[in-house]
Amino acid sequence: MAKKQFKAESQRLLDLMINSIYTHREIFLRELISNASDAIDKLAYLSLTDESVGLNRSDFAITLTADKDAGTLTVSDNGIGMTREEMESNLGTIAHSGSLGFKQEMEKKDEIDIIGQFGVGFYSAFMVAEKVTVISRKFGTEEAWKWESTGADGYTITTCERGVAGTDVIMTLKKDTEDEKYSEYLSEYKLRGLVRKYSDYIRYPIRMEVETSRPTEETKDSDKPEYETVREMQTLNSMVPVWQKNKKDVTEEEYDSFYREKFFDFEKPLSVLHLSVEGAVTYKALLYIPAKAPYDFYTKDYKAGLQLYSSGVMIMENCADLLPEYFRFVRGVVDTQDLSLNISREMLQHTRELKFIANNLEKKIKAELEKMLENDREKYEKFYAAFGRQLKFGVVSDYGMHKEQLQNLIEFRSDKQGKLVTLKEYCAAMPESQKHIYFATGSSVEHLSKLPQTAMLRERGFDVLLLTEQVDEFIPQTLQKYDEHEFRNILTDDLELATDEEKKANEEKAEEFKDCLTFMKDTLGERVKEVRVSGDLGAHAVTMVPDGGMSFEMEKYFHAMDPNSDYHCGRILEVNPAHPALARLRGCIADDAETAKKLTELLYAQGLLMAGLPLEDPTAYTDLVCGFIQ
């Protein structure tokens, strides 16, 4: 029989189908199962008004048959089937969709959900098959027809036999090559995995005969039963997903079980959000806030995003567009019919509907975190330990665009309270005399809590936020203020605490120690920008502070990013004129200049250590200290 030609620019278009539209070959099974589901949907819909169908919903099924000897994989359904004319129309014309036509016709009467709308999914079979055979019998007819093709060279349609209505798609798989193992699609394990991945929630059972082991009839009741290998038909898919159920009908155990199985986490999630939204955009979502961060969460290898389904068929495994970057830790699924997909159903078109869902999910996640913070602080602290840094990144990213959404969710260590506090809690605990939010940045809480500036503020009854993560450096700069209180870095900013009398006394001390300060500056040279007196050092002799708005932690950050960076903060050595060390130094300047220089070097090294900076020459410092001990 002469082959008929496809009704399109077949050679080029079919080539496009096979090689360009789909990114993964394995997607062919999803497409064929979706087509089979569509065919069953059509007959199931007709059965509602036509008693001659004679089938209940429980009678419908999709069957996979793998024949390793013949090298064929068959996808069968007992759906509505096709006539010869429909084969010509649906299979002989690339990009023609019978599902779309049926949906358009039925939508005039009632709502119906048909997955396939493009008419190209069938041709994905040619990505793995050298020949495709379709045997189909239309419901209500006695004739069956066979469509066969080896690709773009055309197809044949002949009569054949099929006992009942429905369709078989028989793929004769390509031969294995060094690069492609087509025979893996005959493996029970592979097929089961693909069904669970892409088609687990197709509403009809997807069945396959599998090999299993069971006790023999003779020994099944004995203490030591003998086992035999048998083949039996098993259902591979779950059919009804958790998110499609009514919230009140789902137990906590079901939520947890789904999470662990779907996202490979052995620890229970901290929180679950089950959403069902109807309106201009209709969707269902099941979101989880994990209890711990995956090992690769803060790396570029981590794949963020929600699993996206359309009518129970997985479209994307990691749809990042459904979550803002700062909520990338959320796991879960979204199922909707209202998104515009591209022709392969693998990619989203960025539509108003997609943005609507994403914005709504963002609000729901934020509200859930606020609720957790307010009502279950212990649980929130566990969440924050895992993902607090991500929220901070969200505050500073995009030039602070999201700071208003996130500022009430971030926490910092309080020196006064000895625990993590929110900015709201910090401000609520401020004494009336405190105008600003004080903070310090450094490598550890222990170091920052012992700073002279921290001790001075503590004595005044003021709290200091101890910021120890690299991203913390950028938070105050981004926020600038909270609840009308400006941020003040206790190491770089004017704290505006000194009275007029204290300022005057400090100026007098600076004048009194002018010769001493000059001597120290001359001794240290370019290593320091300035040596000045300070009245805020308490019992400490010296400290080192940066010049300008940049901190030493910022300097460390830049050097961590680029070890060859020449960025350095200017160093200002602050000295306590009331400390005995300064008195001795001052006394040595006139009588023993050499000792005075050694004392200056020692105080400079002490300033570096106080600021958490590395010593320029540890050996020389050790020798210097030991020299004074002798």
KOLVEXNU-54083 format. One record per residue (C-alpha): residue in one letter; x, z, y. Coordinates in steps of 0.02 Angstrom, whole numbers, plus 32768, in hexadecimal, padded with zeros to 4 digits. Layout:
# KOLVEXNU-54083
AXZY;...
//
This chain:
# KOLVEXNU-54083
M800080008000;A80427FCF80AA;K8072805D811B;K8013807981BB;Q8072809B825A;F805B813682C5;K7FF3811C8361;A807F814783DA;E8134811F8400;S814E81658353;Q820881568334;R823A81AA83D6;L81AA822583E1;L81B48263832F;D826F82738346;L824982E183DC;M81D2834A8375;I8253836982EF;N82F1837F8355;S82C483BA8404;I821E84128418;Y823D849F839D;T82D8850C83A9;H82CC855682FA;R82A784F5825B;E8250858A820D;I81C58578828D;F817684EF8221;L8123857081B0;R80D385C88244;E808B85228280;L804484EF81D8;I7FF8859A81B9;S7FAB85958267;N7F6184EB8240;A7F1B852E819C;S7ED085C281F9;D7E8085498275;A7E3284E681E6;I7DE98585819B;D7DAB85BE8245;K7D48851D8256;L7CF3853181AD;A7CD885EC81C9;Y7C8585C5826E;L7C148544821D;S7BE785BE8193;L7B92862A8216;T7B0B85A6822C;D7B18853F818B;E7AEC859C80EA;S7B2A850A8081;V7BDD853E80A3;G7BC585C5801F;L7C5F86278053;N7C7286D3809F;R7D0187038110;S7D56875C807E;D7D5A86B9801C;F7DCF86608094;A7E8A865F8076;I7F2D86028094;T7F9E85E87FFE;L805985C47FF6;T80A185727F5B;A815C855D7F42;D819484E97EB5;K825084F77EA4;D825984757E19;A81FD83F27E7E;G8249842C7F23;T819F84397F77;L814984B97FE4;T808C84AF7FF5;V801B84FF8077;S7F6584FC803E;D7EC38533808E;N7E0A85308062;G7DD785038112;I7D7084748155;G7DE283E78119;M7DF08335815D;T7D9F828D813E;R7E0481EC8138;E7DD781CB81EF;E7E0E82788223;M7EB2826181C7;E7ECB81C18228;S7EA3821882CA;N7EF982C182B0;L7F9182908248;G7FA781DC827C;T7FAE82038335;I803B8272836E;A800282FA83E9;H7F4B82E883BB;S7EF8838E8397;G7E5A839F8332;S7E5A845A835A;L7E5584398414;G7DC383C08402;F7D64843C8396;K7D8484C9840F;Q7D4A846284A3;E7CAB84348448;M7C8684E4840D;E7CAC853484B5;K7C1284DD84F6;K7BAE8548847D;D7C1085E78465;E7CBE862F846C;I7D33860583DD;D7DEB862683C4;I7E4F85928384;I7F0C85A58383;G7F4584EF837F;Q7F2E848C841E;F7FBB840E8427;G7FB783AF8385;V807383AC836A;G8088844382F9;F806783E0825A;Y80FD8370827B;S81728405827A;A816983F281BC;F81E0835F81CC;M826883D58208;V827A84128155;A8222838D80EC;E825882DD80BF;K81A582B6808D;V80FF830680BC;T806182F08056;V7FB7832A8094;I7F248334801B;S7E7E835F806E;R7DC58360804A;K7D48837680D5;F7CBF83F880BD;G7C1C83A28092;T7C6D83068047;E7C9D82D57F96;E7D38826F7FBF;A7DE982AF7FD2;W7E7782548028;K7F348256801D;W7FA2823880B6;E805B821A8096;S80EF81FB8108;T81AC82058106;G81B8820681C3;A81AF818E8253;D81A680F381E6;G80EC811181CE;Y806F81578152;T7FF4812B80C9;I7F45816B80A4;T7EFC815B7FF5;T7E6C81A87F94;C7E8E823C7F22;E7E3B82D27ED0;R7E1F83837F14;G7DA183F87EC7;V7D6984527F65;A7D70843C8020;G7E1584658072;T7EC48423808F;D7F6D84268036;V800B84008098;I809483D98019;M814583D1805B;T81CF83837FF2;L826283DE803E;K8302838A8075;K839F839E800E;D8415842B803B;T84AC840280A7;E8543846780DB;D84EB8496817C;E843684A78143;K83F184FD80A8;Y834184B5809C;S832A84FF7FEF;E831F85AD803C;Y826C8582806E;L8240858A7FB5;S827C863D7FA8;E81F486C37F98;Y825D87378006;K827186B58090;L81BA86828091;R818087368091;G81F387598125;L81B586C48189;V810086F2816D;R811F87A581A4;K8181876A823C;Y810E86E38280;S806786EA8229;D804D879E81F5;Y7FAE87AE8259;I7F58870C822C;R7EA687478208;Y7E9F86FB8159;P7F07873080C2;I7FA586CB80A6;R7FC386D07FEB;M805386A17F7B;E807886B57EC4;V810E87277EB5;E8178876C7E2C;T816488257E0B;S818788A77D87;R810789167D30;P80FB89867C96;T80C7892E7BF7;E8018894E7BB7;E805D89A57B1D;T80D18A1E7B78;K807C8A3B7C21;D803D8AE77BEC;S80DF8B227B9B;D81678B8F7BE7;K81E28AFF7BE0;P81808A607C06;E81CB89B57BEC;Y81BB89357C76;E8194887C7C74;T81A487F77CF8;V810187A57D2B;R80C287377DB6;E802E876C7E1E;M7FD987387EBD;Q800087A97F52;T7FC787AB8006;L805C879E807B;N800F87C68124;S7FBD885E8171;M7F3187F881C1;V7EED887E8236;P7F7088BE82B1;V7F6B896F82F2;W7F52893583A6;Q7EB488D78378;K7E6189758337;N7DFC89EA83A3;K7E6D8A7083EB;K7E018AFD83A8;D7E118AB682F8;V7ED08ABA82F3;T7F2B8B5782BD;E7FD18B948300;E801C8B728255;E7FE58ABB825F;Y80328AA7830A;D80D68AF582CF;S80DA8A91822F;F80C089ED828B;Y81498A1A8307;R81C98A478283;E81A589AE821B;K819D893482AC;F822F89728313;F82A089C0828F;D82A88A6B82DF;F82AA8B03826F;E827B8B7B82FA;K81C98B8E8338;P81A58B4583E5;L818D8BBC8475;S80EF8B6884B1;V80748AE08480;L80098A7484F4;H7F7A8A1584A3;L7F2989A08521;S7E93892E8515;V7E6F88CD85B4;E7DE0885485D1;G7DBF87F0866D;A7E0E875E86C5;V7E9E8774864A;T7E7687BF85A1;Y7EFD880E8537;K7F27889C84C2;A7FCA88FA84C4;L801E8981845E;L80B489CC84B8;Y81318A50847F;I81AB8ABB84E2;P82398AE08467;A828A8B8A8452;K833B8B478455;A83998AB08493;P83D38A2D8415;Y848F8A2B83FE;D849E89888461;F841D89AF84E7;Y849889B28578;T84F189138540;K84CF885C8563;D84A9884484AA;Y840888AA84B2;K836D883D84AB;A82E788888519;G823288548521;L818D886584C7;Q815288028431;L80D28783846C;Y8043874B83FE;S7FBA86CC8416;S7F2586EA83A5;G7F9087478327;V801C86C58323;M80C486FD8368;I80FC868C83F5;M819586E88434;E81F6877783E6;N823F87B5848B;C81D987848522;A824087D085AF;D81C8878F8634;L814688108602;L81B488A38636;P821788CA86D4;E82CF88E486B1;Y82C6899F86D6;F824389B5864C;R82A2894D85CD;F82A789E08556;V81ED89CD852D;R81C7897F8483;G81238935844C;V80B088A0843F;V8039884084AE;D7FB187D08466;T7F50875884D5;Q7EFC86AF84D0;D7F0A8695858A;L7FC08665859F;S7FF785B185B6;L807585808532;N80E384E8852A;I80C8846284A7;S812C84BB8420;R80D98563843F;E818685AF8447;M819685BE8503;L81298600858D;Q80F885A8862A;H8105862086BC;T8053863286F1;R7FE586A58756;E7FA586EE86B2;L8053871C8677;K80798773871D;F7FD287CD8716;I7FF78816866A;A80AA8845869B;N8072889D873A;N7FEB88FC86DE;L806289348655;E80DE897086D7;K805989DE8728;K80238A24867F;I80D68A4E864C;K80FB8AA286F2;A805B8B0886E6;E80888B3E8635;L81358B79866B;E80EC8BD886FF;K80708C2A868A;M80FC8C5A8612;L81648CA186A1;E80D28D0986E0;N80898D47863B;D81168D4985BB;R81BD8D678611;E821B8D82856E;K81E68CD8852F;Y82118C8885D6;E82BF8CD485D3;K82DA8C868528;F82A18BDF856D;Y830F8BF38606;A83AA8C1A85A1;A83938B738549;F83558B0485D6;G836C8B5E867C;R83FF8AF086A7;Q83908A568694;L83168A9C8715;K83A88ABA878B;F83E18A068775;G833089D587A2;V833A8A368846;V83D989E08881;S83B98932883A;D837188A388A1;Y83AA88F78942;G833A898D8925;M829B89278913;H8255899E888F;K828E8A4588D8;E81DF8A79890B;Q819E8A618858;L822A8AC28807;Q82688B48887F;N81F28BCD883A;L822B8BAE8788;I82E68BC8879D;E833C8C718789;F83E08CC087BC;R843B8D60878F;S84168DED8808;D84A78E62882F;K84328EEE8865;Q83B38EDF87D8;G842E8EAF8750;K83BE8E278707;L837F8D778726;V83038D6987B5;T82A38CDC8806;L82B68CB788BE;K82078CFA88D8;E82378D9F8884;Y82D98DA988E8;C827E8D94898D;A81F68E10895C;A827C8E95893F;M82D88E7889E4;P82DD8F098A60;E828D8EE58B08;S83378EE08B5D;Q83768E538AEE;K83638DA78B3B;H83BC8D358AC0;I83CF8D108A06;Y84828D3E89D9;F84DF8CEA894A;A858C8CD48904;T85CE8C4F888D;G86528C6E880A;S86838C678755;S86358D0A871A;V85B88D90874A;E863D8E168731;H86B38DC387AD;L862E8DA58832;S85E78E558827;K86938E9E8851;L86B38E3588EB;P86CB8E9B898B;Q863F8E3989DF;T85C88E618952;A85F48F19895A;M85DB8F1A8A16;L852D8ECE8A09;R85018F428979;E852C8FD889E8;R84B58F958A6C;G842A8F8B89EB;F842E8ECC89E3;D84298E688942;V849E8DD88917;L84738D4988A2;L85068D2A882D;L85128C6F8808;T85828C448775;E85558B93873E;Q85A18AF7878B;V84F88AB487BF;D84D48B58881A;E854D8B2588A1;F84D58A9D88DB;I84318B0088D1;P843D8B5E8978;Q84798AC089CF;T83E18A62898D;L835F8AE889AE;Q83AC8B258A52;K83278BAB8A5D;Y829D8BFE89FA;D82068C558A44;E82548C3D8AF1;H82F28C998ABB;E83928C338ACA;F84198C3B8A46;R84C08C8B8A73;N855F8C798A0D;I85B38D238A19;L865F8CD18A09;T864F8C478A8B;D85BE8C688B02;D85A68CDE8B93;L853A8D668B47;E84FF8D9C8BF4;L850B8E538BC5;A858B8E978C3F;T854B8EF68CD6;D85918ED68D83;E85F98F748D70;E863E8F3B8CC8;K86678E8F8D0E;K86C38EDF8DA0;A87238F538D2C;N87548EC08CBE;E87948E608D55;E87FB8EF58D8B;K88478F058CDD;A88718E4C8CDD;E88CD8E638D81;E89248EFF8D42;F89618EA78CA5;K89868E028CFB;D8A428E0A8CD8;C8A228E378C23;L89A68DA98C0A;T8A1E8D2E8C5A;F8AAD8D688BE9;M8A418D518B4E;K8A098CA48B84;D8ABC8C6E8BA7;T8AF28CB18AFD;L8A688C5A8A9C;G8A708BB88AFF;E89F98B2D8ACE;R89BA8B8D8A37;V893A8BE18AA8;K88DE8B9E8B3D;E88CB8C498B8D;V88EE8D038B76;R886B8D728BC8;V882C8E238BC5;S87858E538B78;G871D8EEF8B84;D86B98EC68AE6;L873B8EE68A5F;G87158F9D8A3C;A879D8FE889D0;H87F18F3F89AF;A888E8F068A08;V88708E498A08;T87FF8DBE89D1;M88078D0189D7;V87798C9A8A1E;P87658BDD8A32;D87698B878AD9;G86C68B2E8B03;G862A8B198A9C;M867C8AE689F8;S86A18B6F897C;F872E8B868901;E86B28B648875;M86908ABA88C3;E874A8A9B88C1;K87518AC78808;Y86BD8A5487E9;F871189BE883A;H87B289DE87D9;A875089EC8736;M86FF8943875B;D87A588F58791;P884589538765;N88A588E387DC;S8835890E886F;D88928943890B;Y87FD89A4894D;H88298A57897D;C87CB8AD889E3;G88288B228A74;R885C8BD58A4B;I88418C668AC2;L88948D0C8A97;E882E8D9F8AD6;V88858E478AE4;N88458EF88AFA;P889F8F4B8B8C;A88678FF68B4E;H88BE8FE38AA6;P896890398A87;A89B38F958A4A;L899D8F488AF6;A89E78FE18B48;R8A838FD48ADB;L8A928F198AF9;R8A848F348BB4;G8B0B8FB98BAB;C8B828F488B4A;I8B778EB38BBF;A8BF08EFD8C40;D8C658F5C8BCC;D8C658EFB8B27;A8C298E488B3D;E8C588E198A8B;T8BE98EA18A41;A8B608E708ABB;K8B668DBE8A79;K8B5B8DFD89C5;L8AC58E6A89F3;T8A738DD38A46;E8A8E8D6B89A8;L8A468DF7893F;L89AB8E0789AD;Y89958D4989A9;A899A8D4A88EB;Q891D8DDA88E9;G88AA8D738958;L88B38CE188DD;L88868D53884D;M87F68DA188AF;A87B08CF288CC;G87C18CC18815;L88468C40883E;P88E08C1D87D3;L89888C608807;E89FD8BDA8844;D8A918C2687E7;P8A628CB1876B;T8B198CD1873F;A8B4B8CEC87F3;Y8AB58D5E880B;T8AE58DC68773;D8B988DD687B0;L8B598E07885C;V8AEB8E938818;C8B748ED287A5;G8BEC8ED48838;F8B7F8F508894;I8B6D8FBB87F8;Q8C2A8FCF87E5;
//
